[in-house]
């Protein structure tokens, strides 16, 4: 937790002078994009409202002690606060990982929050019976091509290309590709409570006809 004693903290933790003019507007833009007040940000980070205000206006020198809790709160890399230009390259260059024959391409680069992945399954599935698992989080799956088998609680489902599933990962679940064609899916996964997903608007409740 940062402690503001009214002193400017020069030294090893201080950001270079040349970034002072860009850090403040960047912090203000991040806060306003999330519709967060200075008072709310102060409560979440432990940084006083006056210090936050001076950071945003350029009147306070950014230090690691101040920027680290702000980067965690906004869920952005520290480099994005102090180094990247406002119009930096937005492209993500995924580094594929292969796990159990499945190719996983991370599509997001921010730590924390909702993460996006593209997963490519070869035809068939590993030997042995599927083993449903449970863990904290929430998942949203979109089938790009092929078919996916999804075991969710007591359900055994097959999703075709263009279909979507969303579920609380505290429910026992497993998904894979036991079919004879490759499978590609897009997955969004977030911590419990961060449910960035698409949900169809529920249809109006139908009234059952009066009994004869």
C-alpha positions in Angstrom: 0.0 0.0 0.0 1.4 3.4 -0.9 1.8 6.0 1.8 1.7 9.6 0.8 3.5 11.8 3.3 3.4 14.8 1.1 7.0 14.3 -0.1 8.2 13.8 -3.6 9.9 10.4 -3.8 13.0 10.8 -6.1 15.4 7.9 -6.4 15.5 4.4 -7.9 11.7 4.1 -8.0 11.1 7.3 -9.9 10.1 7.3 -13.5 12.2 9.3 -15.9 11.3 13.0 -16.2 10.4 12.6 -19.9 7.4 10.3 -19.1 5.8 12.7 -16.7 3.8 14.3 -19.5 2.4 11.0 -20.7 1.8 9.0 -17.6 -0.8 11.4 -16.1 -3.1 11.5 -19.2 -2.8 7.7 -19.5 -3.8 7.2 -15.9 -6.7 9.6 -16.2 -7.9 7.9 -19.4 -7.8 4.4 -17.9 -9.7 5.6 -14.8 -12.4 7.4 -16.9 -12.8 4.4 -19.2 -13.7 2.3 -16.2 -16.0 5.0 -14.8 -14.0 5.0 -11.5 -13.9 8.1 -9.3 -10.7 9.3 -7.6 -12.2 8.3 -4.2 -13.0 4.8 -5.4 -9.5 4.4 -6.8 -8.0 5.7 -3.6 -10.0 3.2 -1.6 -8.9 0.3 -3.8 -5.2 1.2 -4.0 -4.5 2.9 -0.7 -3.1 6.0 -2.5 -4.6 9.3 -1.3 -7.0 11.2 -3.5 -4.6 14.2 -3.6 -1.7 12.1 -4.8 -3.9 10.5 -7.5 -5.0 13.9 -8.7 -1.5 15.2 -8.9 -0.3 12.1 -10.7 -3.0 12.6 -13.4 -2.3 16.3 -13.7 1.5 15.8 -13.9 2.2 17.5 -10.6 3.4 14.3 -8.9 6.4 12.2 -10.0 5.4 8.7 -10.8 7.2 6.1 -8.7 7.1 2.3 -8.8 5.5 2.4 -5.3 2.6 4.3 -6.9 2.4 2.8 -10.4 2.4 -0.9 -9.4 -0.9 -0.8 -7.5 -2.4 1.3 -10.3 -1.3 -1.2 -12.9 -2.8 -4.0 -10.9 -6.0 -2.2 -10.4 -6.4 -1.3 -14.1 -5.0 -4.8 -15.1 -2.5 -3.4 -17.6 1.3 -4.1 -17.8 3.5 -1.5 -16.1 5.2 -0.9 -19.4 1.8 0.4 -20.8 1.7 3.0 -18.1 5.3 4.4 -18.5 6.7 3.4 -21.9 4.3 2.5 -24.6 3.1 5.4 -26.8 -0.6 6.1 -26.9 -0.8 4.7 -30.4 1.3 1.7 -29.8 1.1 -1.4 -31.9 -2.1 -3.2 -30.8 -1.3 -6.5 -32.5 -0.8 -9.5 -30.4 1.8 -12.0 -31.5 0.8 -15.3 -29.9 3.3 -17.9 -28.9 1.7 -21.3 -29.4 1.9 -23.9 -26.6 1.2 -27.6 -27.1 -0.3 -29.5 -24.3 -1.5 -33.1 -24.7 -1.5 -32.7 -28.5 -3.7 -29.5 -28.2 -2.2 -26.3 -29.7 -3.1 -23.3 -27.5 -2.6 -19.7 -28.8 -3.0 -17.0 -26.2 -4.8 -14.0 -27.7 -4.5 -11.6 -24.8 -1.4 -10.1 -23.2 -2.7 -8.3 -20.1 -2.1 -10.1 -16.8 -5.2 -10.9 -14.8 -8.8 -10.5 -15.9 -10.5 -12.3 -18.8 -8.1 -14.2 -21.0 -8.7 -15.3 -24.6 -7.3 -18.4 -26.3 -7.6 -20.2 -29.6 -7.3 -23.9 -29.2 -6.7 -26.4 -32.0 -7.5 -30.1 -31.4 -6.4 -32.8 -33.7 -8.8 -35.6 -34.6 -9.5 -38.1 -31.9 -8.9 -37.9 -28.2 -6.3 -39.3 -25.8 -6.7 -42.8 -24.5 -8.8 -43.2 -21.3 -12.0 -41.9 -20.1 -12.7 -38.1 -19.9 -12.0 -36.7 -16.4 -14.1 -33.7 -15.5 -12.5 -31.1 -13.3 -13.6 -28.2 -11.2 -11.8 -24.9 -10.4 -12.6 -21.2 -9.8 -13.6 -19.2 -12.9 -16.1 -18.8 -15.7 -15.6 -20.0 -19.3 -17.2 -19.1 -22.6 -16.6 -21.4 -25.6 -17.2 -20.7 -29.3 -16.7 -23.4 -31.9 -14.9 -22.0 -34.9 -14.8 -25.3 -36.9 -15.3 -29.0 -36.2 -17.3 -30.4 -33.2 -16.5 -30.4 -29.5 -17.8 -32.8 -26.9 -18.6 -31.0 -23.7 -19.3 -32.9 -20.4 -20.9 -30.4 -18.0 -22.4 -31.6 -14.7 -24.8 -34.4 -15.8 -24.9 -33.2 -19.4 -23.1 -34.8 -22.4 -23.3 -32.3 -25.2 -21.9 -32.0 -28.8 -21.5 -28.5 -30.1 -21.2 -27.8 -33.8 -19.4 -24.9 -35.6 -21.0 -21.6 -34.7 -22.4 -22.8 -31.3 -21.5 -21.3 -28.0 -21.4 -22.6 -24.4 -20.8 -20.7 -21.2 -20.5 -22.2 -17.7 -19.2 -21.7 -14.2 -16.0 -23.8 -13.9 -16.9 -24.8 -10.4 -19.3 -27.2 -12.2 -17.5 -30.5 -13.1 -16.6 -30.1 -16.8 -14.5 -31.6 -19.6 -14.3 -30.9 -23.3 -12.4 -32.5 -26.1 -12.4 -33.8 -29.7 -13.3 -37.5 -30.0 -14.4 -36.9 -33.6 -12.5 -37.7 -36.9 -12.0 -34.0 -38.0 -9.9 -31.3 -36.4 -11.5 -28.9 -33.9 -10.9 -25.2 -33.4 -12.5 -23.3 -30.6 -12.2 -19.8 -29.1 -12.2 -19.7 -25.3 -12.7 -16.7 -23.0 -11.8 -17.6 -19.4 -12.0 -15.2 -16.4 -11.9 -15.4 -12.6 -15.1 -16.0 -10.8 -17.3 -12.9 -11.0 -15.8 -11.6 -14.2 -18.3 -12.9 -16.7 -17.4 -11.4 -20.1 -19.6 -13.5 -22.3 -22.5 -13.4 -24.7 -25.9 -14.3 -23.6 -29.1 -14.4 -25.6 -31.9 -12.3 -24.2 -34.4 -14.6 -22.6 -37.7 -15.0 -24.4 -40.9 -13.8 -22.6 -42.3 -16.5 -20.4 -45.1 -18.4 -22.0 -48.4 -18.9 -20.2 -49.7 -22.4 -20.2 -53.3 -22.6 -21.6 -56.0 -22.8 -19.0 -57.0 -26.4 -18.3 -60.2 -27.5 -20.1 
